[in-house]
Amino acid sequence: MKPNIGKTDKTIRIVLGGLIFGAGLYYQSWWALAGLVPVATALINFCPLYAPFKISTAEKSSSND
């Protein structure tokens, strides 16, 4: 899996996922599980929904061959 999540995207996913997770726990809702999805994708640096659309927020690596 080639990373397709950049630094800013990763930060947003962790913060929003954490907030959704926390609210889900507080209200004892299934949203807690939904909050884990963005956190998990941020931690592995790969979003499966970005792949089919060839979306990437990761920084382009410049190779000097």
N, C-alpha and C positions, 0 to 999 in steps of 0.2 A: 504494500500500500504506500503510495506516494503521498506525503503530507499535503493537504489542501486547505489548511487553516492557519492563518497568520496570527501575529501577536495580538493585534487589536480584537480580532474575531474571537480568539481564545479567551481573552479577558472578559469580553462581553458575555460569552457563553457561560463562563464560570460564575460571574456575578448574577446574571439572570437565572441560571439554573439553580444556584444556591438560594436565591430569593423564592423561587417557585417551590423548591424542595422544603424550605422552612415554612412557607405558608401552608403547604400541603400537610406537613406534620402538625402544625398548630391547629388547623381545622379538621384534622383527621380525615383527609381526603386522598383520593388516588392521584392527585396532582403531585404528591411527593415523589411518586415513581416517575412521573413525566419530567420532573425537575432533574432527575438523574441523567436523562438522555443528553442534554447539552453539556453537562459536566463531563460525562464519559467521552463524548466526541472531542471535547477540548483536550482532555488528558491524553488521548491517542493521536491527536493532531490530524484526524481524518473524519470527514463528514460523508457518509454514504449517499446522501441526497445531492451533494455537490458533484459527485463523480459522473453521473449520466449527462449532466448539463455542462460538463467541462468547466465548472466554476472553481476558482482557486483564489484565496485571499493570502496565500503563503507568498513570501518574498521570492522573487525570481533569483535563482542561483546563477551567477556568471561563471562559466567555465573557460579557463584560459588553456586550451589544449595546444 
